[in-house]
Amino acid sequence: MKFHVMTLFPEMIENAMQESITGRAIKAGHIELSAVNIRDFAENKHNRVDDYPYGGGAGMVMQAGPVYRCYKNIEESIKDGKNPRVIYLTPQGKTFNQSMAKEYAKEENLVFLCGHYEGIDERVLEMIVTDYVSIGDYVLTGGELPALVMMDTISRLVPGVLNNDISAETESFSDNLLEYPQYTRPEHWMDKSVPPVLLSGNHKKLAEWYREQSVIRTALRRPDLLEKAELTDKERELVKSLLAEE
């Protein structure tokens, strides 16, 4: 998996991705990162990439030319004859979720386009963008933080990135349920004890407890997710009783 990020702030992308799990994954060669500065493709002495919008209005708009030349440079560097998926980070896009992350993790190359100012000239978006994606219904100063959020999420699903690949299969949203509560040492802390089942060593009971706690937590915190979750009749009755108490 190689991430290509078209940005005005490459160091912001590089510094964040070099830390923690993604940093180790890059060093190990499980993922690659290329942050490309759009300003390098400006054709003026001041490396300016924005201009006033036609029709008036507040703010500036990123020009089509530098963005397009930046993309073509990335496209040529891939050299596999395929047109890569280009993700434009915008509040107008489809809201990012775990299912989308799984889909993107199957790609060999992903290109992220980070906008700034009031946006990017529509003409270049029509030419190169394949996916319009948002990380939530709010407005940020640029697309770098959404790109980092997406790359972090996608990276966890790339084989070899996590030390324990099973953890990716049991985390929140993996089956439209939130993850069960976690505990570690000491066994007793401030009058609170670890649930006895976790000390039992009984794998069947552990699996049942994990599942039940995931269903309970989802019902109480994110009941909207249950619409897509596959529940047993017993679990549906449990959810019904929990919601009735709310």
C-alpha positions as CSV (number, residue, x, y, z in Angstrom):
1,M,0.0,0.0,0.0
2,K,1.4,3.4,-1.0
3,F,-0.2,6.7,0.0
4,H,0.3,9.7,-2.2
5,V,-0.8,13.0,-0.6
6,M,-1.2,16.2,-2.7
7,T,-0.8,19.0,-0.2
8,L,0.4,22.5,0.6
9,F,1.9,21.2,3.8
10,P,3.9,18.0,3.2
11,E,5.8,18.2,6.5
12,M,2.5,18.1,8.4
13,I,1.7,14.8,6.7
14,E,5.2,13.3,7.0
15,N,5.7,14.2,10.7
16,A,2.4,12.7,11.8
17,M,2.7,9.5,9.8
18,Q,6.3,8.9,11.1
19,E,4.9,8.3,14.6
20,S,3.5,5.3,16.4
21,I,2.1,2.3,14.5
22,T,2.2,4.0,11.0
23,G,5.8,5.1,11.6
24,R,6.8,1.5,12.4
25,A,4.8,0.2,9.4
26,I,6.7,2.6,7.1
27,K,10.0,1.6,8.5
28,A,9.1,-2.1,8.0
29,G,7.9,-1.5,4.4
30,H,4.3,-2.5,5.0
31,I,3.1,1.0,3.8
32,E,4.8,3.8,1.8
33,L,4.2,7.5,2.0
34,S,4.8,10.2,-0.6
35,A,3.7,13.8,0.4
36,V,3.9,16.0,-2.7
37,N,3.9,19.8,-2.4
38,I,1.4,21.3,-4.9
39,R,3.3,24.5,-4.8
40,D,6.2,22.8,-6.6
41,F,4.0,22.7,-9.7
42,A,3.1,26.4,-9.7
43,E,4.3,28.3,-12.8
44,N,5.1,31.7,-11.2
45,K,8.1,33.0,-9.3
46,H,6.1,33.2,-6.0
47,N,4.8,29.6,-6.2
48,R,1.3,30.9,-5.9
49,V,-1.4,28.3,-6.4
50,D,-4.6,30.3,-5.6
51,D,-6.5,33.1,-7.2
52,Y,-9.8,35.1,-6.8
53,P,-13.0,33.2,-7.6
54,Y,-14.9,34.1,-10.7
55,G,-18.3,35.6,-9.8
56,G,-16.9,37.2,-6.6
57,G,-17.2,36.0,-3.0
58,A,-15.0,35.8,0.0
59,G,-11.7,34.0,0.0
60,M,-9.5,32.4,-2.6
61,V,-9.7,29.2,-4.7
62,M,-6.9,26.8,-5.6
63,Q,-6.0,26.9,-9.3
64,A,-6.6,23.9,-11.5
65,G,-3.1,23.9,-13.2
66,P,-0.8,23.2,-10.2
67,V,-3.2,20.5,-8.9
68,Y,-3.4,18.8,-12.3
69,R,0.4,18.9,-12.8
70,C,1.0,17.5,-9.3
71,Y,-1.4,14.7,-10.0
72,K,0.2,13.8,-13.4
73,N,3.6,13.7,-11.6
74,I,2.2,11.1,-9.1
75,E,0.4,9.2,-11.9
76,E,3.7,8.9,-13.8
77,S,5.6,7.7,-10.7
78,I,3.2,4.8,-10.2
79,K,4.1,3.1,-13.5
80,D,1.6,0.3,-13.4
81,G,-0.7,1.5,-16.2
82,K,-3.6,2.0,-13.8
83,N,-5.4,5.1,-12.9
84,P,-5.2,5.4,-9.1
85,R,-8.2,6.2,-6.9
86,V,-8.0,9.9,-6.1
87,I,-9.8,10.9,-2.8
88,Y,-10.7,14.6,-2.4
89,L,-11.2,15.4,1.2
90,T,-14.3,17.7,1.4
91,P,-17.3,18.1,3.7
92,Q,-19.5,17.6,0.6
93,G,-18.3,14.0,0.3
94,K,-19.6,10.6,1.6
95,T,-18.9,10.2,5.3
96,F,-15.9,7.9,5.9
97,N,-16.5,4.7,7.8
98,Q,-14.9,1.3,8.6
99,S,-16.5,-0.4,5.5
100,M,-14.9,2.2,3.3
101,A,-11.6,1.7,5.0
102,K,-11.7,-2.0,4.2
103,E,-12.4,-1.2,0.6
104,Y,-9.6,1.3,0.3
105,A,-7.2,-1.1,2.0
106,K,-7.4,-3.4,-1.0
107,E,-5.8,-0.8,-3.3
108,E,-2.1,-0.7,-4.1
109,N,-2.0,3.1,-4.5
110,L,-4.3,5.8,-3.0
111,V,-4.0,9.5,-3.8
112,F,-5.3,12.1,-1.3
113,L,-6.0,15.6,-2.5
114,C,-6.0,18.1,0.3
115,G,-7.8,21.4,-0.5
116,H,-7.4,24.8,1.2
117,Y,-8.9,28.2,1.1
118,E,-12.5,28.2,-0.3
119,G,-11.8,25.0,-2.3
120,I,-10.3,23.9,-5.6
121,D,-11.3,24.8,-9.2
122,E,-14.1,22.5,-10.2
123,R,-12.6,21.7,-13.6
124,V,-9.6,19.8,-12.2
125,L,-11.8,17.9,-9.7
126,E,-13.9,16.7,-12.6
127,M,-10.8,15.4,-14.3
128,I,-9.0,13.6,-11.6
129,V,-11.1,12.9,-8.5
130,T,-12.8,9.4,-8.2
131,D,-14.0,9.7,-4.6
132,Y,-15.3,12.6,-2.6
133,V,-15.0,11.8,1.1
134,S,-15.7,13.6,4.4
135,I,-14.8,12.7,8.0
136,G,-17.7,14.5,9.5
137,D,-20.2,17.3,9.2
138,Y,-17.9,20.2,10.1
139,V,-15.4,22.4,8.3
140,L,-11.6,22.3,8.8
141,T,-8.9,24.6,7.5
142,G,-7.6,22.0,5.1
143,G,-7.7,18.4,4.0
144,E,-4.5,17.3,5.8
145,L,-6.2,16.2,9.0
146,P,-8.9,14.2,7.2
147,A,-6.2,12.6,5.1
148,L,-4.3,11.6,8.2
149,V,-7.4,10.2,9.8
150,M,-8.1,8.1,6.7
151,M,-4.5,6.8,6.3
152,D,-4.3,5.8,9.9
153,T,-7.6,3.9,9.7
154,I,-6.7,2.2,6.4
155,S,-3.1,1.4,7.5
156,R,-4.4,-0.7,10.3
157,L,-6.1,-3.0,7.8
158,V,-3.0,-3.6,5.7
159,P,-1.4,-7.0,6.4
160,G,1.6,-6.8,8.7
161,V,0.9,-3.3,10.1
162,L,-0.6,-4.4,13.4
163,N,1.5,-6.8,15.5
164,N,-1.7,-8.7,16.2
165,D,-3.8,-8.9,13.1
166,I,-6.7,-10.4,15.1
167,S,-7.2,-7.1,16.9
168,A,-8.3,-5.4,13.6
169,E,-11.0,-8.0,13.3
170,T,-12.4,-7.4,16.8
171,E,-12.2,-3.6,17.1
172,S,-15.2,-1.3,17.1
173,F,-17.2,-1.2,13.9
174,S,-15.7,-4.5,12.6
175,D,-19.1,-6.1,12.6
176,N,-21.2,-3.0,13.3
177,L,-20.7,-3.4,17.0
178,L,-18.6,-1.4,19.4
179,E,-15.7,-3.1,21.0
180,Y,-16.1,-4.7,24.5
181,P,-14.5,-3.0,27.6
182,Q,-10.9,-3.7,28.2
183,Y,-9.0,-4.2,31.5
184,T,-5.4,-4.7,32.6
185,R,-3.4,-5.1,35.9
186,P,-3.8,-4.5,38.7
187,E,-6.8,-6.8,39.3
188,H,-8.2,-4.5,42.0
189,W,-8.0,-0.7,41.6
190,M,-9.9,1.9,43.7
191,D,-12.6,-0.5,44.9
192,K,-13.1,-1.7,41.3
193,S,-12.3,-5.2,40.2
194,V,-11.8,-6.9,36.9
195,P,-14.8,-8.9,35.8
196,P,-14.3,-12.5,37.1
197,V,-15.0,-14.1,33.7
198,L,-11.8,-12.5,32.4
199,L,-9.8,-14.4,34.9
200,S,-11.5,-17.7,34.3
201,G,-9.4,-18.9,31.3
202,N,-12.6,-20.3,29.8
203,H,-12.4,-19.4,26.2
204,K,-16.1,-20.2,25.5
205,K,-17.3,-18.0,28.3
206,L,-14.9,-15.3,27.3
207,A,-16.2,-15.2,23.7
208,E,-19.8,-15.1,25.0
209,W,-18.9,-12.2,27.4
210,Y,-17.1,-10.2,24.7
211,R,-20.0,-10.5,22.4
212,E,-22.6,-9.6,25.0
213,Q,-20.6,-6.6,26.2
214,S,-20.3,-5.4,22.6
215,V,-24.0,-5.6,22.1
216,I,-24.7,-3.8,25.4
217,R,-22.2,-1.1,24.7
218,T,-23.5,-0.5,21.1
219,A,-27.1,-0.4,22.3
220,L,-26.3,2.2,25.0
221,R,-23.8,4.4,23.0
222,R,-24.5,3.9,19.3
223,P,-27.9,2.2,18.8
224,D,-27.9,3.4,15.2
225,L,-25.2,0.8,14.4
226,L,-27.5,-2.0,15.3
227,E,-29.6,-1.6,12.2
228,K,-26.8,-3.3,10.2
229,A,-25.6,-5.7,12.9
230,E,-26.4,-9.4,12.7
231,L,-28.0,-10.2,16.1
232,T,-29.4,-13.4,17.5
233,D,-33.0,-13.4,18.8
234,K,-31.6,-13.4,22.4
235,E,-29.4,-10.4,21.6
236,R,-32.4,-8.5,20.1
237,E,-34.3,-9.1,23.3
238,L,-31.4,-7.8,25.3
239,V,-31.2,-4.7,23.1
240,K,-34.9,-4.1,23.4
241,S,-34.8,-4.3,27.2
242,L,-31.8,-1.9,27.3
243,L,-33.4,0.7,25.1
244,A,-36.7,0.4,27.1
245,E,-34.7,1.5,30.2
246,E,-33.3,4.6,28.5
